[in-house]
Amino acid sequence: METITLDSFEEDQVLSGDLHDAIWHLKSRLNISGVEAKAAVFKIAYEVGVLEGEPKQFEGYCENLPIKAGMTVTIKKGTIVKTIGRDPKPAGKTYKVKVHHTLCGQNQYRDSRGFMQTGIVPSKNPTVCWAGPGGYWSEADINDIPEAFEPQKVG
């Protein structure tokens, strides 16, 4: 497989934080899959400091997630859990939940349209959602769910 590099157009988009457009342009220009283009753009974004921390397996918008509705997954102690109407906080203990749905996340982009013109809209990783306390939706980053990294059972 050949090494994918960004030309100055996509690199300017990465440096400005518009990763979504950089992925789209790279995908169209090189006629590669969205997964390959996203991997190249995110790699460059980490190298130049647009994204901080350690790269994660499921980052930004992702399709075909390994966690599906109806599965039972583990929320480990310390996992940041966001519940509607409450501030995000770490789980106080390890527990199991039944997944209601997953959200695919979003890639980082520059919002220069609309009346707010907020600048950079950060990427969001895919999340796993379940009915939490009082029936309010709770969610956690899929990268914090151990079952997301286990081999899938066939049959």
HELIX and SHEET records of a PDB file:
HELIX    1   1 SER A    8  SER A   16  1                                   9    
HELIX    2   2 LEU A   19  LEU A   30  1                                  12    
HELIX    3   3 GLY A   34  VAL A   48  1                                  15    
HELIX    4   4 PRO A  133  GLY A  135  5                                   3    
HELIX    5   5 ILE A  142  ASP A  144  5                                   3    
HELIX    6   6 PRO A  146  PHE A  149  5                                   4    
SHEET    1   A 2 THR A  72  ILE A  75  0                                        
SHEET    2   A 2 TYR A  95  LYS A  98 -1                                        
SHEET    1   B 5 LYS A  89  PRO A  90  0                                        
SHEET    2   B 5 ILE A  80  THR A  83 -1                                        
SHEET    3   B 5 TRP A 137  ASP A 141 -1                                        
SHEET    4   B 5 THR A 127  ALA A 131 -1                                        
SHEET    5   B 5 HIS A 101  LEU A 103 -1                                        
SHEET    1   C 2 TYR A 109  ASP A 111  0                                        
SHEET    2   C 2 GLY A 119  VAL A 121 -1                                        
END                                                                             
